[in-house]
Amino acid sequence: TGYFGAAAFNFSSGSHSYQENFKNKFYAINLRKMSVLWVDKFNSSFGMQDSSPVFSNGQIITGYSSGLFNNTISILGLNYSTGDLDWNFTSPERGNISSPYIQLPPLTSYNGVVYSDSPTIGILYALNASNGTLLWQFYTGPTSANVNIINNSIVLLNSAGYLYVINTYGKLINKRYVGIRA
C-alpha cells in the first residue's frame, strides 16, 4: 500500500483505521479483515504524512500543504465509509515553508469545529466540521505545534515563542512571550 508517515498518527474507530502516507494517498483500512476499504489520492507535493486525521460528524477530516514555496493549505472532509469528498477548504493566503519537516501540523476537532494552523502562512483557521465553511481566522504567526483546547479556550504556541490563548469565537484572550519556540 505504500509508505506510511511517521510524523502523523493514524485515527482508528471501531474496526477501521484511517491514515495518510508519503505518496499522497489516504487509506481506510478494515482492521478485522486486514483489507483496504478505500483509497483517495490528493495533490500534495510532499505527501500527507504530517496532518493526523480527526473524526467529526461522520467525516474523516485531514489536510495537506501544496508545496514549499507560495503554497496553500487544504483541509478535506471525507465520508468515513466511502472516502467521497464532502468538502474542501483551501486557504486563500499563501506562504513559504520555513522548515521542510512540518508542512501542516495535526488538526484539532472540538464541538463541531476543526482548527488548523500553518507553519507557513501563520493563520489559525476555524472551520465548520460539517461543511468546511470558514468560521473565522486569526493571525498567530508561523507555527509548527498543533492547537490545544484547554478550559474551552484555544492554546497555541508559535515559532517565535509567543503563547496565544484565544476563545472559541476567535477573540484574543492573552498573548505572552514565553521563549519556547515551537
GROMACS elastic network, one bead per residue, 0.5 to 0.9 nm:
[ bonds ]
;  ai    aj funct       b0    kb
    1     4     6  0.85745   500
    1    27     6  0.86902   500
    1    36     6  0.86869   500
    2    21     6  0.70662   500
    2    22     6  0.78034   500
    2    23     6  0.68945   500
    2    25     6  0.85410   500
    3    20     6  0.89366   500
    3    21     6  0.56484   500
    3    22     6  0.58763   500
    3    23     6  0.69474   500
    4    19     6  0.76666   500
    4    20     6  0.64231   500
    4    22     6  0.61124   500
    4    23     6  0.82718   500
    4    49     6  0.71327   500
    5     8     6  0.62269   500
    5     9     6  0.81699   500
    5    19     6  0.85281   500
    5    20     6  0.68170   500
    5    21     6  0.50371   500
    5    22     6  0.58830   500
    5    47     6  0.85105   500
    5    48     6  0.78510   500
    5    50     6  0.73808   500
    6     9     6  0.73275   500
    6    21     6  0.87297   500
    6    49     6  0.70619   500
    6    50     6  0.82542   500
    7    49     6  0.59805   500
    7    50     6  0.53498   500
    7    51     6  0.81504   500
    7    52     6  0.84754   500
    7   101     6  0.87669   500
    7   102     6  0.82819   500
    8    19     6  0.84599   500
    8    20     6  0.81240   500
    8    48     6  0.87353   500
    8    49     6  0.56231   500
    8    51     6  0.58736   500
    8    53     6  0.84390   500
    8   105     6  0.84563   500
    8   106     6  0.70602   500
    9    19     6  0.74587   500
    9    20     6  0.88267   500
    9    49     6  0.85398   500
    9    50     6  0.84475   500
    9    51     6  0.81301   500
    9    52     6  0.52761   500
    9    53     6  0.77324   500
    9   106     6  0.85068   500
   10    17     6  0.67899   500
   10    18     6  0.56728   500
   10    20     6  0.74152   500
   10    52     6  0.60640   500
   10    53     6  0.65878   500
   10    54     6  0.88076   500
   11    16     6  0.84090   500
   11    17     6  0.57017   500
   11    18     6  0.51672   500
   11    19     6  0.65683   500
   11    52     6  0.72990   500
   11    53     6  0.60115   500
   11    54     6  0.66196   500
   11    55     6  0.78262   500
   11    60     6  0.87286   500
   12    15     6  0.73710   500
   12    16     6  0.55971   500
   12    18     6  0.61414   500
   12    19     6  0.87316   500
   13    16     6  0.53580   500
   13    17     6  0.64007   500
   13    18     6  0.84265   500
   13    55     6  0.86763   500
   14    17     6  0.81421   500
   14    31     6  0.87017   500
   15    29     6  0.82777   500
   15    30     6  0.58284   500
   15    31     6  0.51928   500
   15    32     6  0.60041   500
   15    33     6  0.88415   500
   16    28     6  0.66458   500
   16    29     6  0.54816   500
   16    31     6  0.56267   500
   16    32     6  0.80846   500
   16    37     6  0.87408   500
   17    27     6  0.79373   500
   17    28     6  0.57401   500
   17    29     6  0.51140   500
   17    30     6  0.66351   500
   17    31     6  0.67691   500
   18    26     6  0.72785   500
   18    27     6  0.55783   500
   18    29     6  0.63701   500
   18    53     6  0.73180   500
   18    60     6  0.79580   500
   18    80     6  0.87441   500
   19    25     6  0.84846   500
   19    26     6  0.57151   500
   19    27     6  0.53674   500
   19    28     6  0.68326   500
   19    29     6  0.83763   500
   19    48     6  0.88869   500
   19    49     6  0.82853   500
   19    52     6  0.75464   500
   19    53     6  0.70940   500
   20    23     6  0.83095   500
   20    24     6  0.71762   500
   20    25     6  0.57747   500
   20    27     6  0.62354   500
   20    47     6  0.78738   500
   20    48     6  0.54266   500
   20    49     6  0.55066   500
   20    50     6  0.84035   500
   20    51     6  0.81728   500
   20    52     6  0.78364   500
   20    53     6  0.82055   500
   20    62     6  0.86923   500
   21    24     6  0.59921   500
   21    25     6  0.56926   500
   21    26     6  0.66009   500
   21    27     6  0.82914   500
   21    47     6  0.61602   500
   21    48     6  0.56570   500
   21    49     6  0.51180   500
   21    50     6  0.88913   500
   22    25     6  0.74089   500
   22    46     6  0.67809   500
   22    48     6  0.60409   500
   22    49     6  0.56997   500
   23    26     6  0.88507   500
   23    41     6  0.83714   500
   23    44     6  0.85851   500
   23    46     6  0.77959   500
   23    47     6  0.53149   500
   23    48     6  0.75734   500
   23    49     6  0.87481   500
   24    40     6  0.84229   500
   24    41     6  0.57121   500
   24    42     6  0.55055   500
   24    43     6  0.66805   500
   24    44     6  0.57681   500
   24    45     6  0.77284   500
   24    46     6  0.73551   500
   24    48     6  0.54657   500
   24    49     6  0.81640   500
   24    64     6  0.89688   500
   25    39     6  0.66153   500
   25    40     6  0.56065   500
   25    42     6  0.63447   500
   25    47     6  0.74975   500
   25    48     6  0.71273   500
   26    38     6  0.83955   500
   26    39     6  0.56402   500
   26    40     6  0.51608   500
   26    41     6  0.63337   500
   26    42     6  0.79452   500
   26    48     6  0.76441   500
   26    62     6  0.89558   500
   26    83     6  0.88369   500
   27    36     6  0.69949   500
   27    37     6  0.76205   500
   27    38     6  0.60635   500
   27    40     6  0.66802   500
   27    41     6  0.89710   500
   27    83     6  0.85686   500
   28    35     6  0.87721   500
   28    36     6  0.59869   500
   28    37     6  0.53424   500
   28    38     6  0.53824   500
   28    39     6  0.64934   500
   28    40     6  0.88938   500
   28    80     6  0.80233   500
   28    81     6  0.82192   500
   28    82     6  0.88415   500
   28    83     6  0.77692   500
   29    32     6  0.89526   500
   29    33     6  0.85987   500
   29    34     6  0.68727   500
   29    35     6  0.57365   500
   29    37     6  0.53738   500
   29    38     6  0.73546   500
   29    39     6  0.89380   500
   30    33     6  0.56118   500
   30    34     6  0.55076   500
   30    35     6  0.53257   500
   30    36     6  0.61220   500
   30    37     6  0.61884   500
   31    35     6  0.69934   500
   31    36     6  0.87711   500
   32    35     6  0.80637   500
   33    36     6  0.87147   500
   36    39     6  0.74181   500
   37    81     6  0.80784   500
   37    82     6  0.79436   500
   37    83     6  0.87899   500
   38    81     6  0.83251   500
   38    82     6  0.67289   500
   38    83     6  0.62822   500
   39    83     6  0.70823   500
   40    83     6  0.66737   500
   40    84     6  0.82569   500
   41    44     6  0.88275   500
   42    47     6  0.85216   500
   42    48     6  0.83914   500
   42    64     6  0.87055   500
   43    46     6  0.89846   500
   43    47     6  0.83336   500
   43    64     6  0.86615   500
   43    66     6  0.71174   500
   44    47     6  0.53394   500
   44    48     6  0.66423   500
   44    64     6  0.61731   500
   44    65     6  0.61501   500
   44    66     6  0.51089   500
   44    67     6  0.69556   500
   45    48     6  0.87374   500
   45    64     6  0.88041   500
   45    65     6  0.73863   500
   45    66     6  0.55968   500
   45    67     6  0.51087   500
   45    68     6  0.81451   500
   46    49     6  0.82766   500
   46    64     6  0.85252   500
   46    65     6  0.77126   500
   46    66     6  0.77434   500
   46    67     6  0.66341   500
   46    68     6  0.85115   500
   46   103     6  0.82264   500
   47    50     6  0.80070   500
   47    64     6  0.74451   500
   47    65     6  0.84124   500
   48    51     6  0.63930   500
   48    52     6  0.86061   500
   48    62     6  0.84392   500
   48    63     6  0.70065   500
   48    64     6  0.54593   500
   48    65     6  0.79519   500
   48   103     6  0.87633   500
   48   104     6  0.85962   500
   49    52     6  0.74538   500
   49    64     6  0.82480   500
   49   103     6  0.89262   500
   49   104     6  0.88965   500
   50    63     6  0.85068   500
   50    64     6  0.75386   500
   50   101     6  0.84617   500
   50   102     6  0.62214   500
   50   103     6  0.64648   500
   50   104     6  0.57348   500
   50   105     6  0.59643   500
   50   106     6  0.65487   500
   51    62     6  0.62782   500
   51    63     6  0.58238   500
   51    64     6  0.65755   500
   51   102     6  0.88461   500
   51   103     6  0.81359   500
   51   104     6  0.55619   500
   51   105     6  0.53249   500
   51   107     6  0.63461   500
   52    61     6  0.87271   500
   52    62     6  0.65665   500
   52    63     6  0.80980   500
   52   105     6  0.76936   500
   52   107     6  0.63585   500
   52   108     6  0.89780   500
   53    60     6  0.63776   500
   53    61     6  0.54201   500
   53    63     6  0.76726   500
   53   106     6  0.71722   500
   53   107     6  0.67412   500
   53   108     6  0.87346   500
   54    59     6  0.82629   500
   54    60     6  0.57659   500
   54    61     6  0.52677   500
   54    62     6  0.66837   500
   54   106     6  0.85523   500
   54   107     6  0.67031   500
   54   108     6  0.69349   500
   54   109     6  0.65285   500
   54   114     6  0.85560   500
   55    58     6  0.69368   500
   55    59     6  0.56770   500
   55    61     6  0.61408   500
   55    80     6  0.83489   500
   55   109     6  0.74969   500
   56    59     6  0.53730   500
   56    60     6  0.66215   500
   56    61     6  0.73669   500
   56   109     6  0.69834   500
   56   110     6  0.85213   500
   56   111     6  0.87888   500
   56   112     6  0.66783   500
   56   113     6  0.84424   500
   56   114     6  0.84449   500
   56   129     6  0.63908   500
   56   130     6  0.75710   500
   57    60     6  0.85094   500
   57   112     6  0.73606   500
   57   129     6  0.71265   500
   57   130     6  0.62639   500
   58    78     6  0.86074   500
   58    79     6  0.66180   500
   58    80     6  0.61450   500
   58    81     6  0.85511   500
   58   130     6  0.85160   500
   59    77     6  0.58938   500
   59    78     6  0.52930   500
   59    80     6  0.50262   500
   59    81     6  0.84893   500
   59    83     6  0.89337   500
   59    86     6  0.81520   500
   59   129     6  0.82219   500
   59   130     6  0.78131   500
   60    76     6  0.81140   500
   60    77     6  0.58662   500
   60    78     6  0.51228   500
   60    79     6  0.63940   500
   60    80     6  0.54254   500
   60    83     6  0.84236   500
   61    75     6  0.70067   500
   61    76     6  0.54832   500
   61    78     6  0.61442   500
   61    79     6  0.88628   500
   61    80     6  0.89983   500
   61   107     6  0.81193   500
   61   109     6  0.89044   500
   61   114     6  0.82432   500
   61   129     6  0.79508   500
   62    74     6  0.84269   500
   62    75     6  0.57487   500
   62    76     6  0.54158   500
   62    77     6  0.68591   500
   62    78     6  0.81302   500
   62   106     6  0.83050   500
   62   107     6  0.71552   500
   63    73     6  0.71475   500
   63    74     6  0.53408   500
   63    76     6  0.57763   500
   63    77     6  0.88212   500
   63   104     6  0.72596   500
   63   106     6  0.84513   500
   63   107     6  0.79159   500
   63   116     6  0.88031   500
   64    67     6  0.89487   500
   64    72     6  0.86491   500
   64    73     6  0.57514   500
   64    74     6  0.55015   500
   64    75     6  0.67814   500
   64    76     6  0.87109   500
   64   103     6  0.70886   500
   64   104     6  0.59779   500
   65    68     6  0.80698   500
   65    71     6  0.66523   500
   65    72     6  0.59015   500
   65    74     6  0.63542   500
   65   103     6  0.57079   500
   65   104     6  0.61987   500
   65   118     6  0.89170   500
   66    69     6  0.86053   500
   66    70     6  0.85766   500
   66    71     6  0.52369   500
   66    72     6  0.55233   500
   66    73     6  0.61511   500
   66    74     6  0.76117   500
   66   103     6  0.87545   500
   67    70     6  0.74541   500
   67    71     6  0.52303   500
   67    72     6  0.75784   500
   67    73     6  0.88189   500
   67    96     6  0.82425   500
   67    97     6  0.78894   500
   67   103     6  0.80896   500
   68    71     6  0.61689   500
   68    95     6  0.82438   500
   68    96     6  0.56994   500
   68    97     6  0.50853   500
   68    98     6  0.82375   500
   68    99     6  0.88104   500
   68   100     6  0.73202   500
   68   103     6  0.81308   500
   68   120     6  0.87495   500
   69    72     6  0.89939   500
   69    94     6  0.84227   500
   69    95     6  0.65996   500
   69    97     6  0.64088   500
   70    94     6  0.53232   500
   70    95     6  0.50606   500
   70    96     6  0.54245   500
   70    97     6  0.84800   500
   71    93     6  0.83376   500
   71    94     6  0.50875   500
   71    95     6  0.53231   500
   71    96     6  0.62187   500
   71    97     6  0.78986   500
   71   120     6  0.79938   500
   71   121     6  0.85148   500
   72    90     6  0.66402   500
   72    91     6  0.55977   500
   72    92     6  0.72279   500
   72    93     6  0.65488   500
   72    95     6  0.67594   500
   72    96     6  0.89533   500
   72   120     6  0.86147   500
   72   121     6  0.79819   500
   73    89     6  0.81825   500
   73    90     6  0.56977   500
   73    91     6  0.54859   500
   73    92     6  0.87046   500
   73    93     6  0.86280   500
   73    94     6  0.80736   500
   73   103     6  0.86296   500
   73   104     6  0.75282   500
   73   118     6  0.76955   500
   73   121     6  0.86830   500
   74    88     6  0.67602   500
   74    89     6  0.55077   500
   74    91     6  0.64562   500
   75    87     6  0.83663   500
   75    88     6  0.58115   500
   75    89     6  0.51136   500
   75    90     6  0.64784   500
   75    91     6  0.84977   500
   75   116     6  0.81753   500
   75   132     6  0.78630   500
   76    85     6  0.71152   500
   76    86     6  0.76472   500
   76    87     6  0.58330   500
   76    89     6  0.64082   500
   76    90     6  0.86990   500
   76   132     6  0.76671   500
   77    80     6  0.88941   500
   77    84     6  0.85934   500
   77    85     6  0.61122   500
   77    86     6  0.53302   500
   77    87     6  0.50474   500
   77    88     6  0.63628   500
   77    89     6  0.86560   500
   77   129     6  0.75801   500
   77   130     6  0.78306   500
   77   131     6  0.75507   500
   77   132     6  0.71294   500
   78    81     6  0.86225   500
   78    82     6  0.79626   500
   78    83     6  0.53240   500
   78    84     6  0.55298   500
   78    86     6  0.53637   500
   78    87     6  0.71776   500
   78    88     6  0.89165   500
   79    82     6  0.55938   500
   79    84     6  0.52963   500
   79    85     6  0.64761   500
   79    86     6  0.62985   500
   80    83     6  0.58247   500
   80    84     6  0.80815   500
   81    84     6  0.83254   500
   82    85     6  0.88782   500
   83    86     6  0.87217   500
   85    88     6  0.74141   500
   86   130     6  0.86390   500
   86   131     6  0.72799   500
   86   132     6  0.87047   500
   87   130     6  0.84306   500
   87   131     6  0.58893   500
   87   132     6  0.58473   500
   87   133     6  0.87892   500
   88   131     6  0.83376   500
   88   132     6  0.63694   500
   88   133     6  0.89681   500
   89   127     6  0.83625   500
   89   132     6  0.58353   500
   89   133     6  0.73484   500
   89   134     6  0.78440   500
   90    93     6  0.87525   500
   91    94     6  0.72853   500
   91   121     6  0.89672   500
   91   125     6  0.85885   500
   93   121     6  0.67412   500
   93   123     6  0.86762   500
   94   120     6  0.77361   500
   94   121     6  0.60073   500
   95   118     6  0.88951   500
   95   119     6  0.85592   500
   95   122     6  0.82183   500
   96   119     6  0.86013   500
   96   120     6  0.52218   500
   96   121     6  0.72980   500
   97   100     6  0.63933   500
   97   102     6  0.83009   500
   97   103     6  0.69123   500
   97   119     6  0.66842   500
   97   121     6  0.83392   500
   98   101     6  0.89690   500
   98   102     6  0.89859   500
   98   119     6  0.73806   500
   98   120     6  0.66168   500
   98   142     6  0.87553   500
   99   102     6  0.63208   500
   99   103     6  0.76963   500
   99   119     6  0.79981   500
   99   120     6  0.86161   500
   99   144     6  0.89828   500
  100   103     6  0.67561   500
  102   105     6  0.65280   500
  102   119     6  0.72691   500
  102   144     6  0.65939   500
  103   118     6  0.75024   500
  103   119     6  0.65933   500
  103   120     6  0.76431   500
  103   144     6  0.82043   500
  104   107     6  0.83237   500
  104   116     6  0.80465   500
  104   117     6  0.73471   500
  104   118     6  0.58256   500
  104   119     6  0.66853   500
  104   120     6  0.85712   500
  104   144     6  0.75376   500
  104   146     6  0.88504   500
  105   116     6  0.75018   500
  105   117     6  0.69312   500
  105   118     6  0.69639   500
  105   119     6  0.76629   500
  105   143     6  0.83180   500
  105   144     6  0.59372   500
  105   145     6  0.60936   500
  105   146     6  0.53464   500
  105   147     6  0.85245   500
  106   116     6  0.75509   500
  106   117     6  0.86679   500
  106   145     6  0.80376   500
  106   146     6  0.56046   500
  106   147     6  0.80518   500
  107   114     6  0.68146   500
  107   115     6  0.59194   500
  107   116     6  0.53128   500
  107   117     6  0.79164   500
  107   146     6  0.66707   500
  107   147     6  0.72462   500
  108   113     6  0.82431   500
  108   114     6  0.56537   500
  108   115     6  0.51444   500
  108   116     6  0.68182   500
  108   146     6  0.73001   500
  108   147     6  0.60920   500
  108   148     6  0.72354   500
  108   149     6  0.83560   500
  109   112     6  0.67471   500
  109   113     6  0.56132   500
  109   115     6  0.62560   500
  109   129     6  0.77342   500
  110   113     6  0.53521   500
  110   114     6  0.65111   500
  110   115     6  0.80236   500
  110   149     6  0.77607   500
  111   114     6  0.84859   500
  111   129     6  0.88462   500
  112   127     6  0.85909   500
  112   128     6  0.63500   500
  112   129     6  0.52670   500
  112   130     6  0.71777   500
  113   126     6  0.63225   500
  113   127     6  0.55071   500
  113   130     6  0.82448   500
  113   135     6  0.85667   500
  113   168     6  0.89754   500
  114   125     6  0.80130   500
  114   126     6  0.57421   500
  114   127     6  0.51232   500
  114   128     6  0.64315   500
  114   129     6  0.54992   500
  114   132     6  0.84376   500
  115   124     6  0.69154   500
  115   125     6  0.56657   500
  115   127     6  0.64565   500
  115   146     6  0.88180   500
  115   147     6  0.68638   500
  116   123     6  0.83071   500
  116   124     6  0.57108   500
  116   125     6  0.52405   500
  116   126     6  0.67501   500
  116   127     6  0.82577   500
  116   146     6  0.76268   500
  116   147     6  0.72151   500
  117   120     6  0.89491   500
  117   121     6  0.81926   500
  117   122     6  0.68188   500
  117   123     6  0.58015   500
  117   125     6  0.61943   500
  117   126     6  0.89546   500
  117   140     6  0.84701   500
  117   142     6  0.81014   500
  117   143     6  0.68169   500
  117   144     6  0.79688   500
  117   145     6  0.81804   500
  117   146     6  0.70180   500
  117   147     6  0.72459   500
  117   156     6  0.88744   500
  118   121     6  0.54504   500
  118   122     6  0.53431   500
  118   123     6  0.61372   500
  118   124     6  0.68870   500
  118   125     6  0.87130   500
  118   141     6  0.84739   500
  118   142     6  0.61464   500
  118   143     6  0.58452   500
  118   144     6  0.69555   500
  118   145     6  0.88695   500
  119   122     6  0.60186   500
  119   123     6  0.85894   500
  119   141     6  0.80146   500
  119   144     6  0.50843   500
  119   145     6  0.83115   500
  119   158     6  0.84936   500
  119   159     6  0.79134   500
  120   123     6  0.85637   500
  120   141     6  0.84444   500
  120   142     6  0.55532   500
  120   143     6  0.74992   500
  120   144     6  0.88429   500
  121   124     6  0.88527   500
  121   139     6  0.86917   500
  121   141     6  0.72857   500
  121   142     6  0.60770   500
  121   143     6  0.86378   500
  122   138     6  0.85715   500
  122   139     6  0.59000   500
  122   140     6  0.54939   500
  122   143     6  0.63538   500
  122   158     6  0.83476   500
  123   137     6  0.64519   500
  123   138     6  0.55234   500
  123   140     6  0.56627   500
  123   141     6  0.64687   500
  123   142     6  0.73086   500
  123   143     6  0.86655   500
  124   136     6  0.84591   500
  124   137     6  0.55088   500
  124   138     6  0.51492   500
  124   139     6  0.62130   500
  124   140     6  0.66191   500
  124   141     6  0.87690   500
  124   147     6  0.87140   500
  125   134     6  0.71227   500
  125   135     6  0.78221   500
  125   136     6  0.62689   500
  125   138     6  0.67533   500
  125   139     6  0.88996   500
  126   129     6  0.89179   500
  126   133     6  0.85646   500
  126   134     6  0.61013   500
  126   135     6  0.54968   500
  126   136     6  0.54163   500
  126   137     6  0.61169   500
  126   138     6  0.86283   500
  126   168     6  0.85992   500
  126   169     6  0.87745   500
  126   170     6  0.80439   500
  127   130     6  0.86188   500
  127   131     6  0.81143   500
  127   132     6  0.53487   500
  127   133     6  0.54356   500
  127   135     6  0.53544   500
  127   136     6  0.73421   500
  127   137     6  0.88784   500
  128   131     6  0.58249   500
  128   132     6  0.50416   500
  128   133     6  0.52183   500
  128   134     6  0.65085   500
  128   135     6  0.64220   500
  129   132     6  0.56689   500
  129   133     6  0.79009   500
  130   133     6  0.82368   500
  132   135     6  0.87833   500
  134   137     6  0.76344   500
  135   169     6  0.84006   500
  135   170     6  0.88032   500
  136   169     6  0.74797   500
  136   170     6  0.62988   500
  137   170     6  0.67800   500
  138   166     6  0.88961   500
  138   170     6  0.64146   500
  138   171     6  0.80965   500
  138   172     6  0.86499   500
  139   142     6  0.87143   500
  140   143     6  0.76636   500
  140   156     6  0.82625   500
  140   157     6  0.84857   500
  140   158     6  0.66381   500
  140   162     6  0.85070   500
  140   164     6  0.74496   500
  141   158     6  0.62423   500
  141   159     6  0.73320   500
  141   160     6  0.78093   500
  141   162     6  0.89758   500
  142   158     6  0.59292   500
  142   159     6  0.57257   500
  142   160     6  0.78363   500
  143   146     6  0.80453   500
  143   156     6  0.82278   500
  143   157     6  0.68373   500
  143   160     6  0.81836   500
  143   181     6  0.87564   500
  143   182     6  0.64001   500
  144   157     6  0.82238   500
  144   158     6  0.69911   500
  144   159     6  0.66549   500
  144   182     6  0.56250   500
  145   156     6  0.71625   500
  145   157     6  0.65403   500
  145   158     6  0.72363   500
  145   159     6  0.83376   500
  145   182     6  0.57216   500
  146   156     6  0.70334   500
  146   157     6  0.83195   500
  147   154     6  0.66378   500
  147   155     6  0.61312   500
  147   156     6  0.53360   500
  147   157     6  0.82280   500
  148   153     6  0.81980   500
  148   154     6  0.57680   500
  148   155     6  0.51382   500
  148   156     6  0.64644   500
  149   152     6  0.60640   500
  149   153     6  0.54419   500
  149   155     6  0.60407   500
  149   156     6  0.88671   500
  150   153     6  0.52845   500
  150   154     6  0.64430   500
  150   155     6  0.68427   500
  151   154     6  0.84295   500
  152   167     6  0.72425   500
  152   168     6  0.70784   500
  153   165     6  0.64848   500
  153   166     6  0.58319   500
  153   168     6  0.60501   500
  153   173     6  0.86579   500
  154   164     6  0.77671   500
  154   165     6  0.55533   500
  154   166     6  0.50172   500
  154   167     6  0.59716   500
  154   168     6  0.66017   500
  154   170     6  0.88204   500
  155   163     6  0.71414   500
  155   164     6  0.56668   500
  155   166     6  0.65791   500
  155   167     6  0.88932   500
  156   162     6  0.83318   500
  156   163     6  0.58029   500
  156   164     6  0.51923   500
  156   165     6  0.67039   500
  156   166     6  0.83632   500
  157   160     6  0.83023   500
  157   161     6  0.64930   500
  157   162     6  0.57193   500
  157   164     6  0.62027   500
  157   178     6  0.88826   500
  157   180     6  0.79374   500
  157   181     6  0.74279   500
  157   182     6  0.61179   500
  158   161     6  0.56181   500
  158   162     6  0.54955   500
  158   163     6  0.65433   500
  158   164     6  0.78889   500
  158   180     6  0.85882   500
  158   181     6  0.66161   500
  158   182     6  0.57216   500
  159   162     6  0.74608   500
  159   180     6  0.80762   500
  160   177     6  0.83827   500
  160   179     6  0.75099   500
  160   180     6  0.77199   500
  160   181     6  0.55265   500
  160   182     6  0.75446   500
  161   176     6  0.85312   500
  161   177     6  0.57963   500
  161   178     6  0.56719   500
  161   182     6  0.68290   500
  162   175     6  0.66290   500
  162   176     6  0.55174   500
  162   178     6  0.58504   500
  162   179     6  0.69138   500
  162   180     6  0.75880   500
  162   181     6  0.77918   500
  163   174     6  0.80499   500
  163   175     6  0.56600   500
  163   176     6  0.53401   500
  163   177     6  0.61706   500
  163   178     6  0.65016   500
  163   179     6  0.88623   500
  163   180     6  0.86167   500
  164   172     6  0.74631   500
  164   173     6  0.77891   500
  164   174     6  0.59499   500
  164   176     6  0.67773   500
  164   177     6  0.89189   500
  165   171     6  0.87892   500
  165   172     6  0.62953   500
  165   173     6  0.53883   500
  165   174     6  0.50733   500
  165   175     6  0.63547   500
  165   176     6  0.88496   500
  166   169     6  0.78677   500
  166   170     6  0.59745   500
  166   171     6  0.54944   500
  166   173     6  0.51615   500
  166   174     6  0.69685   500
  166   175     6  0.86551   500
  167   170     6  0.55649   500
  167   171     6  0.54460   500
  167   172     6  0.65194   500
  167   173     6  0.65027   500
  168   171     6  0.74845   500
  172   175     6  0.74373   500
  177   180     6  0.82502   500
  178   181     6  0.84522   500
